[in-house]
Every structure is written in structure tokens, then in C-alpha cells.
């Protein structure tokens, strides 16, 4: 046994499961919870680096938050992709000027899947954040590139499936929660991180397999980990649970690299889409009115009898 | 102040330390019982330290010493009573004893050796609690619970 204590031993077992590529078992879904500065991004980038080294055939997609310093430049290999209709602007914080970076554009998921390069971090910007849910669904049904395995890193995934979502957002959350098990079977590993567990939809969270808690986070009620164990953690340490097993892991910090810059996303308004939305709304309103009128008519008929 | 035992180097007592202190305290009490004598002034500090280290202040509950001739000595705080005994300077102790045979309190004098024996018996109640506490607070336990964690680099 490599580690003498049980916590480290179990931690190693869970880490090995994360890096295991067995088609019978499928991928994993890992959630990392921790407040600002606790090392969520370092933890995720570490895993991404490991995957790049271990499985160079694997496609790695990365979702970064916008209008905040980018995180993906902490590692060497990355490429930026933007959906057609999305213009990306890169602003350097130190000079307050815009600069250019190569951006690959794609029309649809098929094109993105074809142009994405294995062995590096494919940073993708979609028009709408919840498109990631559709993309995960797409990935689970496509395995024709490389080894077939895919890893998706979702930075601040409360933007994708927020707890208080309404309308389309809520529907997308439902789709995500229903497809979570299939995503895993489709050789897709998802690594999502969030600052607070309360920000993310409960429908989605309950479907995730592995939860890792960093320093300062609040543990789930149904987790086998005790809150006191998390309170004792230092930066660079995490408690990780997988079902009823749990262990402790350590990871190095990934310091931010210069220049510190942010991505500004400008989305072109699609007039056709807008018109369709408006038409839909009008139709819905008219349908409701019709329903009401029918009810009134029924009543009137009954009264006359 | 001279320490009774130089083995204790940690600021937090371990299980072994506590056990050793308790044995030492019992041996010293045995000596006092044999001699039927009070504690000499020079050793008072040592005894106070020994009491604190071996009981962790857990013997603060009520006590009743059952002495010969149906005398019963009752008190509210065992540790404070023992500490007051450490400051006693004569071989006999005058006290207000409850006489079980009479059914009332009466002034009486008792040999200090007899009281030391009762103190020793009461210590048998307190010592296991102190040992359990030493297990909880000892550094060894903390070390055992500390886990380095599996390293992501070495997977």
C-alpha cells in the first residue's frame, strides 16, 4: 500500500477512478465546491494537464467565465473557439488595450467536434451559456474522433444550470439532469466547479458522481464527509467523496500567468430567432385567451340549460 | 519549581504521561497512609501538580467518605477538599462528621492517614475518566488523525 492512512488511500482510489478509461464503466462527473481562492481552477487544470499527458488522443473542452480574468492561460496548450455570431474581444488588464488572439469559429456542434484538437485545452464560447448542456448531449452520441473519450471542464457551472432558472433555463436543467447518466456512458467526463452548492440546480447536482470539497466549502447533507474535516483543510487540499467512500487529496497551485486579460463576448442578435420568439409568445397568449373564452362559453351554455 | 517527572516534554499530556502521573500519585498517597502524616511544605507544589496532571480537574463532584464507627464525611467538591488537605499541617483532622449511628452531625477528630486512604479510593473513580480524556486530547491522536492526502501528481 502506497499510503498508510485510510483517507489518503481512499483518496487515491477515487483519483484513479477519475483517470480510469474503461468503456464498461464510462466517464465520471466531478463537482468541485470551494469559495474564491480555494483552488478550484488549479484543481481542474491539474486534472486537465494529467489527462493531456496520459491520454493525448482525448478531446478536452473548457468553459471559462466571461468578463473576468481568464483562467485557461495558466497552462501552455489552449485554443479558442467561438460560435458563429459571437465576437470575442481580449482586453489586457495591465495596458487596458484590446489585443488579438486566434479564434476558430464554428457553425454547429459537428464542425466544432471536427476542428477541436486533442491534447490541448479547447476553450469554447457559445452564444448562450446553456448550449453547453446541448453540447454535452451531442458529445455523448459522438465517439468517432481519437479514442472516443472526451472531457469537459465547466468553470463556474452555476451560469449553465442555475438554481433559480425559469423557462428555457429550467427545461435545460431538467434535460441535463435526465441525461447525466447517459453522458457518463457516452465516454464523457465532466468536471464542474462552483463557489457555492446552493447556486447550482438541485436537479443537476444530485446526478453528479464525485464531489470534492475545498477549504471553506459547506458539505452536502447526504455526503459521508464531516464538515469538521473540511474546516481543517489547507489550501491545496481537498476532501473527495464517491458514494459512501471518501478520502483526502492534495494538489499543487497553478499560479496565474501574465498578461492577465479578460474575454468580452459580443453576441450578434439573430433577427429571425427574435421574430420567432415573438411569434411564439403571441401565439401562446392567443391560445390562453381562447381557452378562457371556451370556458366562459361552456358556463354560459350550462346556465342557459 | 522542580517537576515531579521530567518525561513530560509536551504541553499536552499523553495517555502514557497521565498513567505515569496517576501511579506516582498513588505511590505517594500510600506513603502518606503508612506514615499517617501530612504533606511536608516542600512537597506541596509537587502534590498540587500531581493532582492536576492525574485528574485533569475531573474530580469536582460530590463525595462521601465512609469511615470507621459509622462516621460519614460528606462534601460538595472532592478536589477542593483534597487541596485543602494538602495544606493541613497536623496528623489529625477535626471536622463536622455525620454519624450514621446517631443520625446527626457531631464534631470529631480523625487521623489524616484514614482520610488519605479515602482520597486514594475516590481517585480510583476519577482516574479512568482522566485517562479517557488524555486519549482524546493527546498529540498522538492528532497525529493518527492527520492524513497527508493522496497527491494528484503521483497518480
Interface residues (C-beta under 8 A of the other chain):
Chain A: X2 X3 X5 X6 X7 X8 X9 X11 X12 X15 X16 X19 X43 X46 X47 X50 X237 X238 X247 X248 X249 X250 X251 X252
Chain B: X147 X148 X149 X150 X151 X152 X153 X154 X155
